[in-house]
Amino acid sequence: MIVRKNLDPRIVFRVAWKRMSLLLLISSGVTLVYHYFGEQQLAIDNLPASILGVALAILIGFRINNAYERWWEARRLWGNIVNESRNISRQVLSFFSPGASDGLEKLVVQREKRKFIYRQIAFAVALKNHLRKLPARQELEPFLDEEEFKNLEGQQHLPNAILLLHAKHLERLRELNIVDDFRQMQIDTKISALCDALGGCERIKNTVFPRQYSVYATSFIALYSYLLPFVFVSKSGWATIPFTMIIGFIFFALDSIARGIENPFENNYNDTPMTALCRTIEINLKEMIREEKLPEPVQPVNGFLY
């Protein structure tokens, strides 16, 4: 996610430099031919270009709004994951209690609480890597015990497998009378909420943004930009080249904005900051169990938060 106050135009240029180069070539060629060879027929009326520009602006605005909706929904889902991680940890800390006052049993309960909460951190990390299609096992190792880590071997869907470990752990604790039926149900509701958020993220990840919006908008932007020199040349003279480049850059920038945010889980500079959110979950949950050594929050790198 971009967090810097001032955006560097070079970001857009790195994406659109081929189209900008072609636009410079066309505008320069049209201007040179018009002035040195007197090819008056190169100039076209500005009315068709004006009508096309209005239609294109509507299409681009519609595309950006829909792309932003996907990006914002992804951020809201991860906000829910942060909140539900805190909720389930709070419930674990308050609901798990020993059936007797035996000191050894209290230590067992404390260990079970820590195990559950660490596994919740593992869920967030596993989901982050699952959405980015990155290997996760090495990052999960600090948060899972040896037996659970081995149980994940061969699992294709690690976040779902971790939620299943949550449910099995909860059932085992109920059998040991560490948690009663009602409280088990309350915690299971939070597990279901995490599963819903997982499904929402996968829906965004696996649903391709409608190709009609992206392909046609990009094609029409290119067509409109390449027509601009023919519209300007009769009235703007040599200023046709800078005018065309400026307007073309604006349209290409809008196109790159839509392309960048329509897929919010692609591990690029427009990505949902899942790494930072996972670290936030880790800090919050470790603080809840009174751990003294807490990791540092993830900081932006060159204005980008990942």
C-alpha positions in Angstrom: 0.0 0.0 0.0 1.3 3.5 -0.9 1.6 5.6 2.2 3.9 8.4 1.0 2.3 11.8 0.7 3.9 12.7 -2.6 3.6 10.2 -5.5 6.5 9.8 -7.8 5.4 10.1 -11.5 8.1 7.6 -12.4 5.9 4.9 -10.9 3.4 5.4 -13.6 6.1 5.9 -16.3 7.6 2.5 -15.4 4.2 1.0 -16.3 3.3 3.1 -19.3 6.7 4.0 -20.8 6.0 1.9 -24.0 2.7 3.6 -24.6 4.2 7.0 -23.8 7.1 6.4 -26.2 4.7 5.4 -29.0 2.6 8.5 -28.2 5.7 10.7 -28.4 6.6 9.2 -31.8 3.2 9.6 -33.2 2.7 13.2 -32.0 6.2 14.2 -33.3 5.6 12.5 -36.6 2.2 14.2 -37.1 3.5 17.6 -36.2 6.6 17.3 -38.5 4.6 16.1 -41.4 1.9 18.8 -41.0 4.4 21.7 -40.8 7.1 20.7 -43.3 4.9 18.9 -45.9 1.7 20.9 -45.5 -0.4 17.8 -45.2 -3.6 19.6 -44.1 -5.7 16.5 -44.3 -3.9 15.2 -41.2 -6.0 17.5 -39.1 -9.3 16.2 -37.9 -12.2 18.0 -36.3 -12.2 18.2 -32.5 -16.0 17.3 -32.1 -15.6 13.5 -32.4 -12.6 13.7 -30.0 -14.7 15.7 -27.5 -17.5 13.2 -27.6 -15.1 10.2 -27.3 -13.4 12.0 -24.4 -16.6 12.3 -22.5 -17.6 8.7 -23.0 -14.1 7.6 -22.1 -14.1 9.6 -18.9 -17.3 7.9 -17.8 -15.9 4.5 -18.6 -12.6 5.2 -16.7 -14.5 6.6 -13.7 -16.7 3.5 -13.6 -13.7 1.2 -13.8 -11.7 3.0 -11.1 -14.7 3.0 -8.8 -15.2 -0.8 -9.2 -11.5 -1.5 -8.8 -11.5 0.6 -5.6 -14.5 -1.3 -4.3 -12.4 -4.5 -4.6 -9.4 -3.0 -2.9 -11.5 -1.5 0.0 -13.4 -4.7 0.5 -10.1 -6.5 0.8 -8.9 -4.0 3.4 -12.2 -4.3 5.3 -11.9 -8.1 5.4 -8.4 -7.9 6.8 -9.6 -5.4 9.4 -12.2 -8.0 10.4 -9.4 -10.6 10.7 -7.5 -8.2 13.0 -10.6 -7.6 15.2 -11.6 -11.3 15.3 -8.1 -12.3 16.2 -8.2 -10.0 19.2 -11.7 -11.2 20.1 -10.9 -14.9 20.0 -7.8 -14.3 22.0 -9.7 -12.3 24.6 -12.3 -15.1 24.9 -9.5 -17.8 25.2 -7.9 -15.8 28.0 -11.1 -15.3 29.9 -13.0 -18.6 29.1 -10.3 -21.2 29.6 -10.1 -22.0 33.3 -9.0 -25.1 35.3 -11.6 -27.3 36.9 -9.8 -27.2 40.2 -7.3 -25.0 42.1 -4.4 -27.4 41.5 -1.3 -25.4 40.6 -0.1 -27.9 38.0 -3.5 -27.7 36.3 -3.3 -23.9 36.2 0.1 -24.2 34.4 -1.5 -26.6 31.9 -4.3 -24.1 31.2 -1.8 -21.3 30.7 0.1 -23.4 28.3 -3.1 -24.2 26.3 -4.0 -20.5 26.2 -0.6 -19.6 24.8 -0.8 -22.5 22.3 -4.2 -21.3 21.0 -3.2 -17.7 20.7 0.1 -18.5 18.9 -1.9 -20.6 16.5 -4.1 -17.6 15.7 -1.0 -15.6 14.8 0.0 -18.6 12.5 -3.5 -18.4 10.9 -2.9 -14.7 9.9 0.6 -15.4 8.5 -0.7 -18.5 6.6 -3.5 -16.5 5.1 -1.2 -13.7 4.0 1.1 -16.1 2.2 -1.8 -18.2 0.8 -3.3 -15.1 -0.9 0.1 -14.0 -2.2 0.9 -17.6 -3.3 4.1 -17.7 -1.3 5.5 -20.5 0.8 4.5 -20.2 4.4 5.9 -23.1 6.4 9.1 -21.4 7.4 7.2 -18.4 8.8 4.7 -20.7 10.6 7.3 -22.7 12.5 7.8 -20.2 15.4 4.0 -20.2 16.1 3.2 -23.9 16.1 4.4 -26.7 18.2 6.2 -29.6 16.6 3.2 -31.9 16.4 0.9 -29.3 14.8 3.7 -28.3 12.4 3.9 -31.9 11.2 0.2 -32.2 10.9 0.3 -29.4 8.3 2.6 -31.4 6.0 0.8 -32.3 2.8 -2.0 -29.7 3.5 -2.7 -27.6 0.4 -4.9 -25.0 2.2 -2.9 -24.0 5.3 -5.3 -21.3 6.7 -8.2 -23.7 6.6 -6.1 -26.5 8.2 -5.1 -24.2 11.0 -8.8 -23.3 11.7 -9.5 -27.0 11.9 -6.7 -27.3 14.5 -8.4 -24.5 16.4 -11.7 -26.5 16.4 -10.1 -29.8 17.4 -8.1 -28.1 20.2 -11.3 -26.5 21.5 -13.1 -29.9 21.5 -10.2 -31.5 23.4 -10.3 -28.7 26.0 -14.1 -29.2 26.4 -13.5 -32.9 27.1 -11.0 -31.9 29.8 -13.5 -29.5 31.4 -11.2 -26.5 30.7 -14.0 -24.9 28.7 -17.8 -25.5 29.0 -20.2 -26.1 26.1 -21.5 -22.5 26.0 -18.1 -21.0 25.9 -16.9 -23.5 23.4 -19.8 -22.4 21.2 -18.9 -18.7 21.7 -15.3 -19.3 20.6 -16.4 -21.5 17.7 -18.5 -18.5 16.4 -15.3 -16.5 16.2 -13.6 -19.4 14.3 -16.6 -19.3 11.8 -16.1 -15.5 11.4 -12.4 -16.1 10.6 -13.5 -18.7 8.0 -15.9 -16.2 6.5 -13.2 -13.6 6.2 -10.9 -16.2 4.6 -13.6 -17.0 2.1 -14.2 -13.4 1.3 -10.5 -12.9 0.6 -10.4 -15.9 -1.7 -13.4 -14.7 -3.5 -11.6 -11.4 -4.4 -8.4 -13.3 -5.2 -10.0 -15.9 -7.5 -12.6 -13.7 -9.2 -11.0 -12.0 -12.2 -11.9 -8.4 -12.6 -14.3 -8.2 -15.6 -12.1 -8.2 -18.7 -14.6 -5.9 -20.5 -13.8 -3.1 -18.2 -10.0 -3.4 -18.3 -9.4 -4.4 -21.9 -11.8 -2.0 -23.5 -10.9 0.9 -21.2 -7.2 0.4 -21.9 -7.8 0.0 -25.7 -10.0 3.1 -25.9 -7.5 5.2 -23.8 -4.7 4.2 -26.3 -6.9 5.0 -29.3 -8.0 8.4 -27.9 -4.4 9.3 -26.9 -3.1 8.5 -30.4 -5.8 10.6 -32.0 -4.9 13.7 -30.0 -2.0 14.9 -32.2 -4.4 14.9 -35.2 -6.8 17.1 -33.2 -4.3 19.6 -31.9 -1.9 19.9 -34.8 -3.9 22.5 -36.8 -4.4 24.9 -33.9 -1.6 24.2 -31.5 1.4 23.9 -33.8 4.5 22.7 -32.1 2.7 22.7 -28.8 0.9 19.6 -30.1 3.7 17.4 -28.8 3.7 18.6 -25.1 -0.1 18.9 -25.0 -0.5 15.3 -26.3 2.1 14.0 -23.9 0.5 15.7 -20.9 -3.0 14.5 -21.6 -1.9 11.1 -22.6 0.1 10.7 -19.4 -3.0 11.7 -17.4 -5.1 9.0 -19.1 -2.4 6.4 -18.8 -2.0 7.3 -15.1 -5.7 6.7 -14.5 -5.5 3.4 -16.3 -2.5 2.3 -14.2 -4.4 3.3 -11.0 -7.3 1.0 -11.9 -4.9 -1.8 -12.9 -3.0 -1.5 -9.7 -5.9 -1.7 -7.2 -8.2 -4.1 -9.0 -6.2 -7.1 -7.6 -5.3 -6.3 -4.0 -3.5 -9.5 -3.1 -0.7 -9.5 -5.7 2.3 -8.6 -3.5 3.0 -5.2 -5.2 3.0 -1.6 -4.1 -0.8 -1.4 -4.2 -1.2 -4.6 -2.2 -3.3 -4.8 1.0 -0.6 -4.3 3.7 -1.0 -7.9 5.0 2.6 -8.1 6.3 2.0 -5.1 8.5 -1.4 -6.3 9.6 0.0 -9.7 10.5 2.7 -8.0 12.6 0.0 -5.9 14.3 -1.9 -9.1 15.2 1.3 -10.7 16.5 2.1 -7.7 18.7 -1.4 -7.4 20.0 -1.9 -11.1 20.8 1.6 -11.5 22.4 0.9 -8.4 24.5 -2.4 -9.9 25.7 -0.5 -12.9 27.1 2.0 -10.6 28.8 5.0 -11.4 26.7 7.8 -8.9 27.3 9.7 -9.3 24.0 7.5 -7.9 21.3 8.4 -7.5 17.7 8.6 -4.1 16.1 5.8 -2.9 13.9 6.5 -3.1 10.1 7.7 0.2 8.8 7.1 1.6 5.3 9.9 1.1 2.8 10.4 4.0 0.4 6.8 5.1 1.0 5.3 1.6 0.6 3.8 -0.5 3.4 3.6 -4.2 2.7 
